[in-house]
Structure formats: structure tokens, C-alpha cells
Amino acid sequence: MSMAMTQHRESNSSGGSSIDKNLDSGKYVRYTAEQVEALERVYTKCPKPSSMRRQQLIREFPILSNIEPKQIKVWFQNRRCREKQRKEASQLQTVNRKLTAMNKLLMEENNRLQKQVSQLVSENGYMRHQLHPPSARATDGSCDSVVTTPQHSMRDANNPAGFLSIAEETLAEFLSKATGTAVDWVQMPGMKPGPESVGIFAISESCTGVAARACGLVSLEPTKVAEILKDRPSWSRECRSLEVFTTVPAGNGGTIELVYTQTYAPTTLAPARDFWTLRYTTTLGNDSLVVCERSLSGSGAGPNAVAASQFVRAEVLPSGYLIRPCEGGGSIIHIVDHLNLQAWSVPEVMRPLYESAKMVAQKMTIAALRYIRQIAQETSGEVVYGLGRQPAVLRTFSQRLSRGFNNAVNGFNDDGWSLLNCDGAEDVIIAVNSTKNSIGTSNPASSLTSFGGILCAKASMLLQDTPPSVLIRFLREHRSEWADFNVDAYSAASLKAGSYAYPGMRPTKFTGNQIIMPLGHTIEHEEMLEVIRLEGHSLAQEDAFVSRDIHLLQICSGVDENSAGLCSELIFAPINEMFPDDAPLVPSGFRIMPLDSKPGDKKDVTTANQTLDLTSGLEVGPSTNNAAGDASSCYSNRSVLTIAFQFPFDSSLQDNIALMAIQYVRSVISSVQRIAMAISPPGINPAISAKSSPGSPEALTLTHWICQSYSYHLGMELLRFDTVVGDSMLKHLWHHQDAILCCSLKSLPVFVFANQSGLDMMETTLVALQDITLDKIFDESGRKAFFADFAKLMQQGFAYLPGGICMSTMGRHVSYDQAIAWKVFAEGDNNNNNNNNVHCLALSFINWSFV
């Protein structure tokens, strides 16, 4: 009988003499302690040995000689199974603890909601009583006693003896918001609680200011959580600085601090905010930690009163963190952020951004909870990053990119920024920083002394009906559609000492290949850190085979289409291909902030505010007010795009770089506008002029004029259908195989109409077509040929142009066999060949195709 069916008992040293030959196959081998020890040593090195390895084990360990290889195979299978079961049991215990804590949170939330319902029912009954009082009390004024005048939330900081009473009052108000019914919380859209969610999120816009609330679970101890959250600049991308000026011990073992905080402005259209607050840290009776905060009146302005003049003082109403220890380890966190951002101080069209509780939730409340969970997962080793970098290093890179971009957008004087064009007439703002700290580096000693400084070109503009996530994703994936490779090459070369050259002096060809190498992402993939490699080659003959690849470090956030209403960003900076930890970073990029209009707000976009940079470039409809229904639709899907590009420069090249920066940023803006129009969902933009619609009466009339003028000048029919009239004529022109475009007769001709083939050739839309000038579509030889025949065209009314190459709006080359240009007269003017009566010029590109 085989040894696999033999039972070895540890108490029997003779082994084989105790074999029961009647044992069936259901029995098993019982190993001695020495055998198990030997097998365990092998298992730690090789959990799944091959057949040859098992044979070798028997030879290496004589103690295993009485066990068959097949039975050793079974032992390893069982051992792996036990290991898997242990892991699964541990995971189940972890999930069970999490679900238990989440259940506790949900029960508390349910109890709070029940209290809120009871309170609302009581208020409803009181209101009914007030609306329908008994006749006997109709003239009784005693009911006025229930009306109290609320005290202003900002408290005086001039009396240190009253600090503790202010702190205790702040604590009580904060707890009533975190776990009570002081604020009517509404679940944040799209943020449903569950076992795998970050937490439970709620917002409120019915109170004074705007408020956001979150509660969730983390696997860190309360003291560690409090330490991280109090260091706001380490986790909040919006926090520029936080300084503690005074620390006063409280009698109950807590501490009271006077804190001055500066935050960044998200756009170039409004100043940044600062706060002067009292922060109270204490421990409750149930071992919970509390960090609560509120604004104080007084003149707290930080160490530099002049720098503080660039800020608008905002207000923190009682807010903070409640951190409770959780059974089995970890913490339950309650976060409340309640702010009054002084929306009155910003342009009217921007006020929804400062009155949005969703934006406060995203930028502060949710960001805090996500950062804590990120640190917890990194501590437990659950997060894996690329290129062998430690999580803390990559997290620092992301923070430096974001901080560098925010510094560029804000341009604070105490950082060394000064404006070059400050008369308000320019759409693009140019600022210069010549200080040595203008280069973003984690190691100040490694700053490059050869830098003359940093020049920043920035602007903000309104977008209409363009999903921010879709636009940012397109900009990330199709960089060649908006970026100039030579400008990227200049910025990358400027990071190297002594390598300044004006862009274009060493022309480089971009091969079109953009390789995205992911480095890491946050726990919910809301932000990605990546390295971008742009492949290029020199156009100079002596360097024809020299690679000119460019590497960019980039963060991208807000690309999830399901996260509607949240900020989207694409920020990048050239970086050395060796990717050193202390590499200098000069970030540039895009930020899109949705503007949530409040219900019933139906103001016309074009008249809402005239101080916005570049908004006139987006007005595609008539300047007159729309109907009420159109206005509300037009106002409901707006966002503000902020662009900031930074360029290192040598002092001798400052004027040249400033001119280049303005032209480049304007080019990028034009490309972004074109892309935004192209990706906007069809049929949702009511601001489009009716004249642009192919089915409007104006389009029917223009079609008739085009065909009639063509027949008059060339003696043949454009559509070759004698019976084509009315809508049928428009349909045939719209689907004509040749590209037919019309442009105005201005000093700078602009296209006003194109058929479907013309739009396909130009790779644009009817709306974006109106921003394209005639000279932009021809190459150098095409422009020469056109202008050479222009006099003939104006004299005889038409001209045949030779075949050539033109350019689409996406930069693609288009070849055509022949082009015909003719003057289009209004009906009845054909016999009067007077250029003053010409309505427009029409061009037909025959047999066109992309090269």
C-alpha cells in the first residue's frame, strides 16, 4: 500500500510498525514537527515547487524520505490554501470593522436627519400658526419676542481674557453643525455613501455663506489625523500660507491659537482671500479630538501689511474637525467648512463661483478627507507608484506643480511679481518675476543662478456649453492641436544653464508622437501624475539625426465626466529626462471652473460683466437680449477658463520673450476656443446667431445669391439642376461635393458661411468658422496666387485659381485641384458690377483631400 494512504503518528517513533493496512483513501499523513519545520522553510522560499524540486527535497531532507512526492505536493497545496484562507479572513475582518463603523456613521446620520425632520415639522406648525393666528391674538404683539437678532459671527480678538469663552462658543456651534441640526444639510449630488466610498458628503447654501460637511473612516489614529489636518498648506492646494501668531494654553488642557491664513484666487479675475481666525484644539470626554476655528475681528494681517493689501478679508464661520477613535483602530472624522467668501467683491458673472457650496466641498472638505485616506493607504503599503519613486516624493511633485501654477495665476508682489502691461487694455496679462525664488524647486540651493527671471502670460475667458472634463481630456490627449513644439523646446532648454535662445533659432519638427507614462494617481483616480515625452527631431541638416525629445511632468484632474460641476485642471512643466527629486519646475497650464448659476438667474451672458478678459471673443450670438427661456438655458452651462504660461528668460531677451508670450497665449486661446466649439454637444447653444443656421431664412437667401451670382459670372449652373429652388436648393448646396465657403469683404476677410464639405475641409463648425480669416487657410504660395488674381477677381467678378495646398484649422494640409472665386451680389444687383454692392466673396475648392 502507498505511503500516501498511511497515517504517521508523532507518538510512534518506529513509524512503519504502526501502519494499518486497512486504512482507506480518506486518511491522511500526519507529519512530525521536524518534517513540518523542514517543509515550512522550503515554503517561505518557494510556495509552489515543481515536480523536480519536490524530488530534490526528499534528497536534501532525509527526514522526508518516508513521504512520497505526491503527498508533498498535497502538503504544499494545502499550505497555500491555508495561507489564502488566512488572508481572506483578515480581509473580511477588516471589511467587517469598516462596515460596523460605517453603519454607526449612517445610524448617527439617520438620527440627525430624524431630528432635523422633527425640527422642520415644528417650524412648519409654528409658521402655520403665525399665518393663521386666533382672532384673540390678532393684535397681540407678544409674539415679537420669539424673533431674535442674530449676533455677528466675527468676534473681537482685542480681549485675550475672552479667548476661552470665544473658543468654547465656537466648539459648541461647530459640534451642532457636525453632528446636530444647526445647518440644513443636503446630500452632495453624485456622492452616495457606501462601503467603498471615501465618505458621506453634504452641502448647504441656505445658511449664511456656504457650507460643506463630510464624515468618513480612516486607518490613522486621531492624533495623527489632527496633526495632518492642522498643517493645511501640506494638503490644501488652495492654501498659500498659514502662520500661528499666538498660542495660549486653555485651562482644560487644550490650546488656543491666533492664525493668519492666505489662500489663492482660482482665476485672474478676482483677488485672493485671507482669514484671521481663532483655532481651538481640545479633547472631549469620549477621547475625541476637536479642532475648531472661527474668524475674529481685528487687524490681523500677517507679517507684511503691504502684501496683505492684495487680499480680500473673508470669514470663517464656526468650522473644524471632530476626530473620534474607532473600535479596532483608526478614526471616524467629521469635517465642517463654513465660509463667507465675500462674493460682493468679485465681478457679478463670477459670483456663482464664490457662492458655490459644491466648490467649497471639492476644494476643502473632500480634499481633506481624500488626503487623509491617501496618507493612510501609503502608510499601509497599498499604493504602488511608477519609476520606483516613493509616494511622498511624487506627492511633493504634484503639490509643487499646483503651487507653481497658483503663484503664476495670482502674481503676488511679495513673491517678486510685477506687471508689464497694467493699463487694462490688453487681453493677455504679462507679469515678470526676477527674484531668485521664482524657480520652483524643493532645494533652494539648487536654483539656477543663470535665470534672468520668469515671465508669465495669463488670461481668463468664459466658455459656454463646453463640458470642462471633456475639454481638459482633449487638451491632454491631443497636445499637438494647441501647443507649439518649438515653444516647449525653448522652455525645456531654458532649464539648462546658458542655453537661452529665442524660439525658432533652432527649429525642431514635432513627430506627432506623445507618449504618456503614468507615475501615480490618487485613491479615486481624480488626479493623475504622469511624465509626457514629446518626440521631435532637429530640422537643421547638421543635427538631422539628433533626438530633440522633450519631457514634461504633468498633473491632470477632473476628467471624469460623472463628476459634473467640479474643477478640471491640466498643469505641466518641463523636466530633465533624469527626473531628479529636486528638479526646478516652471509650471504652466489650464484650469476650468464651472459657474453654477442660481435658480431664476436669467441675466444675459454678454451684458453680465464687461471686465472679463477675452469674453468678447466668445460672443457668437447677437448682442440683443434673448427670450427668457433662451437666456436661462444660455446661462446654465458656463465655466471660466484660466490660462497661465511661464517662460524662463535671460534679461537681454525680456522684450522678445514678452512679445512671443503674448502671441503664443493668444494662439493657444484661439485653438482652445475652436476646440471648445467643436466638442460642445450639438443643439444646446441657443446663443448661435440664426444667420449661421443652415435652415434659417437668411441661409436660404444666401444660397440663392451664391448660385445666381455663380451662374451670372461663369455662365454655368453651380448645382446643375435647373429646377432646384427654395429648401431643395439649400439642401443641394449643403451636400455639394466641393468645399464652398463665403468670406466677408473687409480689410481682414472673415468666413461667414460654408457647406458641409467646407466645414469638413476646414475641420471646424459653423460657429467657429466666424473666427477664421481668409489668409489663415493658404500657405505662402497659395496666398501669393490668390492675391495675384485678386485685382482680376474684383474687376471681372470671378477668377480661376490653380491647384495648391491650404491648411485646416487643426493644422492639417489639404490639397485641391482647382479653386474658383466669385463675387456674390444681393438679388437684383448682378447687373451693377459695383464693388460697393458686393455682399461677400465665394470660393469653391474642387476635388480637395487631406495630404
N, C-alpha and C positions, 0 to 999 in steps of 0.2 A: 504494500500500500504506500502511496506517495506521502512525502513528509508534509505536503500542503494540507493534508487531512489529519495531521497528528497534533495532539494537544500536548504542549510542553509546559509543565508546571514548575514555577520558580522554586517550590519547596523540594523538588526531586532533583538531586544532583546527578543521578545516573542517567536521566533523560530517557533513553530508548527503552529501558526496562519497564516503564510505566505506560507504554503505548497500548491503547485499547483498539484492537484491530476491528472492532465492531462500530467505531465512530463513523457517522455518516458525513456527507459533504457539508452539512450545516455547521460543523465545528470549526474552530479557528485555532491558529497558533498563538500561544502565549509566550511572549518574549521575556527574556531575563532583563534585569536592569542594565547589565553590561551591553547586551545586544541593542537595547533601545538607545543607550548613550552613543554607541557607535553609529547607528543609523541617523540619529539627530545631528551628529557632527557632519555627516555627509549631506544631510538635507539643507543645512544652513548655507552650504556652498553650492549645491546643485539640487533644487527641489524636484527636478524631473530627469533622472538619469536614463541614459539609453540602455539598450539591452547589453551592449558590450561593457558599459560602465558597471552594470549590476553584476556581471560575471567577474569583473575586476575587483569589486567589493568583497566578494567571497574569498578571493585570493589574498587581499590585503588584510582582511579581518578574519582570522581563524575562528573567532567566536561565532561567526555567521555560517560556518561550514555545514552545519546540520540543517540549514534552511535553504529551500530551493529558490532559484532566481525568480520563478513565477510568484512565489509568496512574497519575496522582497518587493516586486513590482506592486503587489496588492497593498503592502505596507505604505509605500510612497503615495499611492493613490488615496488611501485613507488619510494619510498625513496632510496632503494637500486639501482634501475635503474638510478636515477639521480646521485647518487654517482659514479656509474660506468662510466656514460657519462662524468662527470667532470674529472675523472682520464684519460679517453681516450682522452678527449680534450686537457688536459695538456700534455699528451704524444705526441699527434700529433703536438702540438705547439713546443715541444722540438725537435722532429724529423724534423719539418719544418725549425727551426732555424739551425739545423745541416746540413740539405740538402742545405739550402741557402748559408751557409758558405763553404760547400764542393763544391758547384757549383762555388762560387767565386774563390776557390783554383784551380779548374780544368780549369776555364777560364784563370786565370793567367798562369797556366802551358801551356795551349794551345797557348797563346800569346808568351810565352817564346820559345816554340818549333817552332812557325812560324818565329820568329826572327832567331832562330838557322838554320832553313832551308834556309832563305834568305842569311844568312852569308855563309853557305856551298855552295850555288849556286854561290855566288860572288867569293868565293875561288876557286871553280871549274873553273869558267871562267878565273880567273887570272892564274891558273895552265896551262890551255889550251893555254893561250896567251904566257906563258913562254916556253911551249913546242914547239909552232909553231909561233915564232916571225916574224914580217915583215922583209924582207931582208935588209931594210934600217937600222934596229936596230940590225942587227945580231952582229955587233961589238961594239955596244954602251954599255959602262959599267955603265951608269947611273942607270940601274935597280938594281945595288947593294945597292942603298940607301934604298930600302924597307926592306932589311934584317937587323934586329937589334939584338944585343946580349942581351939576357935576363939577367937581374940582378939576383944575388943570393938572395933567399928569406929570408935568415937569416940576420938580421940587427944588427948593433953594439949597445950594451947596455952601452957602456962606456961614452956616452954623454947624461946626463939627459935632457939637453936642447932640444934634438931632440926627446924626448919621444912622444910629442904631434904629431909631423909630422909623426912619425912611426905609431902611433895609428890611425891617420886619413887615412893614406895609407892602413893600414890593414883593416879598416872599408870599404873603397871603394872596395878593392879586394874581401872581404868577400861577400858584397852585390851583386857584379857582379856574384858570384858563386851561391848565394842563390836564386836570382830572375832574373839573367841575363843569358848570354850565354858564360861566360868565360870558362866554362868546358862543354865538350860534354857528357851530362848525358844520361844513358841508363837505362830503367826501370829494376829494380831488378827482376830476374826470380822468379815466384811464388808469387809475392807481388802485386796483382792487386788492384787498388784503388776502393773504393765503400763506401756506407753509413755505413757499419758495420766494415770496415777495420780500423786499427789503424792509417794509414796514407798513403801517397804516397812516395815510396822509389825508389831511383835511385843510380846507381854506375858509376864509371868511372875509367878505367885502362889505358886510352890513354894519360893521363896527367902525369906530373912529380909526382912520388909516386902513391898512391892510394887514392881515394876519395869516399865518400858516402854522400848522401843527403836525407833528409826526410822533409815532411811537413804534419801537421795534426792539429786536433782540440782537445782542452781540456777545461774542465769546470772550470778552475782556472784562476785567474786574472794574468796579465803579471808580476807584481812584485813578486808574489808567485812563479810563474814558474821560473823566473830568479834566485830567492833565492835558489831553489832546484837544478837547473842545475849547478850553480856555486859551490855547495858543491859536487864535483864529487865523493869523496870516499863514500858518502851516497848511491849512486845509481849505480856506476860502479864497477862491480866485479873485473875488471882488474886493478883498481887504488889502489895502496898500500898507497900512501900518497900524500898530496897536501899542500904546505906551501907558504903563501904570505909573501915575504920578504920586499917589499917596496910598499907603497900606495901613489900615487901622485895625487892631485886633478887637473882635467883638467879645462880649462877656461870656457868650455861650460856647466859646471855642472856635467860632467861625472867623472869617476875615472880611473886611470891607475895603474896597479899592475904588479909587477915582481913576477912571480910564478915559483916554482920548483916542479915538479911532478914526482913521481916514479910509474911505472906500473909493474905488474907481468909478468914473462915469462910463457907461457902456457905449456911448456914441460921442461924436464931436459936436453934437447939437445942444448939449446942456452941461452945466458944471457938475463936478463931483460932489459927494456928500461927506460930511464928517459928523461925529457924535461925541458928546461929553456926558459920560454916564457914571452911575454908581453901580458897582458889581459886588454882590454879596454871596459868599460861599459858606455853607454851613451843613451840618449833619442833622437829619431828623431822627426821631425816636426809633424808627424801624431800620436804622443803619443806612437809610437812603441819603445820598449826596444831592445837594441842590446848589446850582449856580444860577442866580437870578440877577437881572440887570434892568435899569431904567434910566431915562435921561434926567439930567439936572439942569436947572437954570444956572446962569453964571457965565463967566468969560473964559471957560477952559478952551484954550486954542493951541495947545501943544507948545513945543519949544520955539516955534517960528510963527509969529503972528502974521508976518507978511505972506508966508506961504499959505496960511490958513485962509487968507482972503480969497483964494481961488475956489473955496468950498462953500456950499450952502449947508447951514446947520440943520440937520434932520433930527427926528425924535424917535427914541426907543421907548415904547410903552412897555409896562412890565412883561418881560420875556425871560427865557432861560432854559435850563436843563434840569430835569429830575431823573436821577440815576439810581435805580433800585437793584440790590443784589438779587440774583436769580438762583433758585434751588439747583444744585448740581454744578454751579459755576456760571460765570457770565453775568450779564446785566440786562435789565429792561430800561430803555431810555425813553423819556418823554421830552420833546423839544417844542418850544413855542417861540416864534419870531413875530413880533407885533410892532409895526413901524408906521410912522407918518413921514413920508419922503418929500413932503412939501411940493406937491405936484404943481402948485400955482406958479412956481418959479421957472417952469420949462415951457417951451412953445406949446400952444394948445394941441397941435396934432400929435405931440409926443406924450401928452399927459396919460393916455391909457397905459403906457409903459410903467409909469410911476404910481398907477392906481391898480396894478395887477397883482392880486394875491398869488396867482399861479407863478409869476416871475419870482416873487419873494420865496415861494416854496422851492422852486428849482435852484435858485442861486444860493440859498442859505440853508433852509430846513432839510431838504432832501440831500443836498450836497454834504451836510454834516453827517447825516446817518450813513450815507454811502461811504464816506471816507473812513468812518469808524469800522464799518464792516470790511472795507478793503484792508485796513491795517490788521484786523483780526485774522483774515484769511492768509495774508502774507506771513503773519506770525506762526500760523499753524502749518505753513508749507503747502497750502492748497493752490497757490498761484504759481504758474510757470511762465517765465518770460524768455524772449529770444536773445540771441547773441551772447548768452552766458552772463548777462548783466543782472545784478542784484535788484530786487524790486525797488528799494529805496533810491537807487541811482536813477532808474527810469522815471520814478515818480518825481524826482527833482528836475529832470529834463522837462517833463510836462509842465511843472509849475513855472520854470524859468521861461519857457515859450509863452505861456499865458501872461505872466507878469511883464515880459518884454513888450508884448503886443499892447497890453493895457497902458504901459508907460508911454508908448508911442501915440496911442489914441488921445491920451489926456495931456501930455506935454507939460508937466508941472515945472514951474520956474525953479523950484529948489532942487530939481534934478539936472538943471543946466539947459533946459529947452528955452528957445526964444523964437518968435515968429519972424519970418522973412516978409510975407505978404499979409499984412494985418489991416488992410483997408476995407475988407469985407466984400470987395468986388470980384474976387477970384472964387471959382467953384471948388478948386483944389487948394487946401491949406498946406503951406510949406513951413516946416519948423526945423531948426538946426540945434544940435547939441554938440558942443565942442569940448565938453569936460571928459576927463579920463574914465569916469564911471559910466560912460554912455555905452560901453560894450558889455553885454550881459555875459558874465562868467561866474562860475561858482568859486573861483580862486582869483581874488583881485590882483594878486602878484603876477598872474599870467596875462593880464591885459596887454594888448599890443600897443606899444608906445608910438608906432608909426601911423596910427589912425589920426587923421585930422579932425574927425568927428563923424557924427551920424546925421544924415539929412532924411527927414520923414515927409512924405507926401500923403495926405489923408483927406477923406471926404465921406460924407454920408448922403444917402439918397433914399427915396421912397420906392418901394416895389408894390405892385398891385396884382393880386390874384396869382402870386407865384409861391408855391409851397417851399418854405426855407429848406426843408430836408432834401427835397429833390434838387434844388439849385446847388446846395453845398456838395451833394454827392456827385453831380455832374462836373462841378469845378474840380473836385478831387480826381475823378476818373479820366477827365479829358483836359488835362492841363494845356495841351498844345492849342486848344481853341481860344485861349485868352492870354497866355503868358508868352513872353519873348525870351527865347532861349539865350540870346546874347546878353540880355539884362541879368538873367540868372547867372550866367557865366561871369559877368562883371562882379556881381555881389560875392560869388564864391571866391574869385581870385583876390578880391579886396581883403579877405580874411588872412591872406598871406602877406607878410611884411614886405613892403617895397614893390608890390605888384600892381599898383594903380595904373589903369589905362581907361580912357574913355570908351564906353561900349561901342563896338563896331570897328575898333582899330585892329582887332584880331578876329575877323568874322568866323563864326562857327556854325556848322549846319547841325540842326537837331534831326536825328534819325527817325523821330516819332515814337521811339520805344521808351516807355515809362514803366519802370519795374518798382512795384510796391512791396517792401519787405517788412512784415509786421514785427513789432517788438513786444507789444503787450497791450492790454486793454483793461478797463475797469470791470468790476464783477458783473455788471449788467450790460456790458458792451456799449454803454452810452458814450464812451470816449475811447479812441484808438490812438496809440503811439506807433509811428512807423518811420522807416527810412525810405526815401524816394531816390531812385537812381535814374537820372536823365542821361540817355546815351547820345553823345554827339561827337563829331569829328571836325577838325580844322579844315577850312576851305583854302588856306594857304598851301601852295604846292609843296613847299619845303616841309610842311607838317601834315601832309596828306594822310599819313598812316598813324598819326598820333591821336590817341583817345582823348577826348575832352569831356569825359563823363562828369556829371555834377551830382553831388549827394545833398539831399535835404532832409532835415529832421522835421517831422510834421505831426501835429495832433489834429484829429478830426472828431467832432462831436455833433450830436443832434441830427444824425442821418436816418434815424428810424422814423418812417412815415407814420407809425402808430402813435408817436409822441407829438401829436399836434399841439401847437401853441407854445413850444419850448424853443429856447435859443439854439441856433446852429452856428458852428464855427469851423474854420479851416485856417490854421496858423502854421507857418513853416519858416525855416531858417537854414541857410547853407551851413554845412558842417564838413569838417575834414573827413576823408574816407577812412581814417584810422579810428574815428569816433571816440576821442578821448573824453574822460568823465568831466574835465574842466574846460571843454571846448567853448570858445566865445560864441554867443548866439546873438544874431541881429534879426529878430522875428518880423515877419510881415504876414498879412492875411486878410480874411473876411469874417465878419460877424453879422448875422441876420437875427433881428429881434422882432417877433410878431407884435403888432399893435392890436390889442383886444379892445375894440370899441364897446362901450356900454350899451345896453338895450335902449332903443329910442334915439340914439345919437345919429342924426342923419345929415350931418354937415357935408358940404361938397369938399372933396379932397383938394381940388385946385384952389379953393379960397380959404382953406382951413388955416394955413400959415404961410407967409411968404418968405420966411427967413431960412427955410430948409435949403441946404446946398443941393443943387442938381435936380430938384424936384420938377423944374420946368422941363427938363429933358424927358420926363416920363408922362407928360400930359399929352395923351394921344387923342383925346376927345375934344369937343367944343368947349369953349370957356364958359358958356352959359350953364346955369344950374340944370340938373336933370330932374326928372319927376321924382317924387318922394320915394317911390318903390325902387327906382334905379339908384338913387343916392344911397339908400341903406345897403343895397347889395354891393355897391361900389366901395363902401366904407368898411365892409365886414372882413375883408381878407387882405389887409395891408400889413406891411412889415417895413422896417428900416434897415438898410444895408450900410454897414460901416466898413470902409476900406482903408488900410494903412500899410504903406510900403516904406521900408527903411533901406537907405543906401549908405554904406561907408564911403568916405571921400577924403581926399587929400586937400589941404587948404587951397592949393593953387587951382583946383578943379571945381571949387564950390559952385560958381556960377553956371558952369557947363552941366554939372550933375543936377542942379536945381531945375534947369530948363528941361533936361532929359526926364527928370522925375515927373514933372507936370504933364509932359506929353505922354509918358508911359501910363500914368494913372488914368488919364483921360481915355487912352486907348483901351485899358482894362475895363473902365466903366462902360464904354461903348459896347465892348464884347459881352459884358455881363448883362446889359440891357437887352441885347439881341438874343442871348441865350434864354433870359427870363421870359421874353415874349414867345420863344419857340417852345418852351417846356410848359407854359401855362396851360391848364386844362382848357379844352375848346369850349366855346359857348358860354363862358362865365364872366367875361369882361364887358359890362354894359357901357364902359366909357369909350369904346371904339367908335369913331365917327361913322355915321351912316354912310358917308361917301365912300368908305373903304369896303363896304359890304358888297360882294358880287351880285347880290339880289336886290339892291336898292334901286330906286328910280334914277338916281344920279349915275349909277353904273350902267344902266340901260341906255341912257342918253350918251354917255361917253363912248360906249361900244358903237353906237350908231355913227358918232362923229369920226371915230377911228376908221371904220370901214368905208364911210363915204369919202373921207379925205384920201385914203389909200387908192380908191378907185379913181378919184379925180386926178391925182398926181401921176400914178403909174399906168393908168389906162387898163387895169385889170381888177378883178374882184379878189379881195383878201380871203374871203370864205368860200368862194367858188360856188355859192348857192344863191341863185337869183331870187328865190322865193323866201329866203331867210329873213324874218322880221321879228321885232319885239324880243320876247323872252328867248325864243329859239335862236336869234342872232347872238345874244349874250352867251347862251349855252355853248354854241359852236366856237365862239371866240375863246371862252374859258377853257375848253378842252382842245384847242388848236395845238398841233404837234410842235410848232415853232414857239420859241420863247418870245412873247410880245410884252414890252414894257413901255410905260409912258413916264416922261420926266417933265418937270416944270421948266419954264424959260426964265430963270432967274440968273443972277450973276454967278451963283453956285447951284446948278441944276440938281433937283432932288426928285427921286422917283415918287410917283403918286399912284400908280396902278400897275399891275402885272397879272397875266393869266396864270393858270396853274403851272404850265410848263416854265413860265418865267420865274415863279416862286421856287420851283424845284431847282432850276439852274442857279439861282442866287442863294439857295438854301436858307430861306427866310420866310417870314409871314407877311400878310398884308399890313399889319400894324408896324412891324419892324422895318418894312420896306421904306417907310416915310422918313427914316433916319439915314438912308443910303444916298450918297451923292454920286452923280454920273462919273466923275473922274476916278472914283474908287474901284470901279469894276474893270477898267482897262489896265493892261500893263503899259510899259513905256512906249513900245511900238504901236500898240492899239490906240493910245492917246494921241500920238503923232498923226496916225492915219485919220482919226476922227476929226481932229481939229484942222487938218489939211483940207478936208472936204466940207468943213462947217460953213465956209462962205458960200460954196456951191449949193449946199443944202438950203441955206436961208434965201438964196437968190431964186433957185428953180423949184424949191419946195420939197425936194427929195434928193437922196444920194444913195448909191450902192457902195458899201464898204467891203474891202477884201476880207477874206477869212483870217482868223487870228486866234489869239488867246485872251480870255478875260478871267476875272477872279470872282469866286463866290464869297459870300460873307464869312464862310468858315475857312477861307484861305486856300481852297482847292482850285486848281487850274481847270478851265473849261475851254475846249476848242470848238470853233464853229466854222462852217464852210463859207458863209457869206452873211452879211448883215445889211438890212435896209432901214434907212431912217427917213421919216417924212413928217412934215408939219401937220398938226391936227387943228382944223378950224372948227369953230362952233357952227351949227347948222345955218346955212344962208350966207356964210362968209367965204365960200370956196372961190367965188369969182373975184374976190377982193384980196389979192395976194399982198396984203399989208402985214408986216411983222407985228404991228401993234395989236392985231386981231387974232394972233395965234394963241390957241388955248394951251397947247403943250406940244412936245415932240414925242413921236412914237418910234420905237426900234423893234425890229424883228430879227432874231438870231436863228439862222436856218441850219438844221442838222447839227445841233450842239451835242456835246458829250463831255463827260469828265475825263481828264487826261489820266 
